[in-house]
Amino acid sequence: MTVMDLQQKLENIKKLFNQKIRDVKNLEVLENLRVQFLGRKSELVEFLKGIKNLTEEEKRKFGPVANQLRREMEKLMEDAKKSLKMREVGKLMEKDRIDISAPAKKISQGHLHPLTLIQRKIEDIFQSIGFEVVEGPEIETEYYNFNALNIPADHPAREMQDTFWLQTPNSKLQTPKLLMRTQTSSVQIRYAENHQPPIRIISPGRVFRFEATDQTHDIQFHQIEGLMIDKNISLANLKGVLEILFKKLYGKGVEVRFRPSYFPFVEPGVEVDMKFRGKWMEIAGAGMVHPKVLNTMKIDSRIWQGFAFGMGLERLAIIKYGIDDVRLFSSGDLRFLKQF
Ligand code: DAH
């Protein structure tokens, strides 16, 4: 080979290598390139091996040049390797990137039922003015639901509350007649059995009536009963307590009226109406606890007086949230429930 040929050969290697290294797309191609250009059988390594057969002058001329070329190529390979690795890391990061500005996925969570929401609000308000929250059983005896509340078996007031009676074993043991309670007023009697005045309680809970359902009636609904017994209690105290509740629950603009009414366990008795969508809606019964009931409670009516009330929880919620149909509360319809 002539000097020119040798020179040409090295230049060709260099040119080809420089071209190829520019287009390397990944580490695998790079490795192939290394084998091709710097591997044991590569042209350059063959060239270096052949140097020993050259003349002294050629050795001096091409030895350093070929070695220099090898170092240059190795350096370029090294750089290419680094930048390929960086690019791969970059790609991974791009793939796993978290876009903190993207809208979050909505996690749907359970939440409280509208009746629970309003019940808790009411409990908070009463507790803030010294009332205790107590509960009684939903399956009740005839005595607590009716007789003790001055509604004996033949009393026409029983007609007002169509009742689900439970079948009880027909045995000689005088099992009391059981029913699904029609009113939370029964809890007044139960509480008074082991508490003496002063008494301030409310009692929320489910009640049952055997009646046809429509937009404003369901066979089950909820009441919040209230009982306050102390000295010098009058209807003014009842009004005052209910006003606190209504103002806190609905704001100052709420319109309420009291009408005379009749319930066997109070005297006098009233009904409480609230304005809703321009019409009066009955939301509670109330009154001064009847002396006969105080007597059953073993409370001396010459010393103590009290008021009681029973509010319909659904109706309070209807007014609070603007709901059209009581049956929605127990429908389990998610389209309704999700709005709260
Ligand atoms: N228990 C009555 C009902 O369900 C409501 C009621 C009226 C409760 C007067 C009372 C009361 O405590 O004093 O219709």
Residues whose N, C-alpha, C, O or C-beta is under 5 A from the ligand:
A	BS01	DAH	T182 Q183 S185 G226 F263 V266 G285 A286 G287 A308 F309 G310
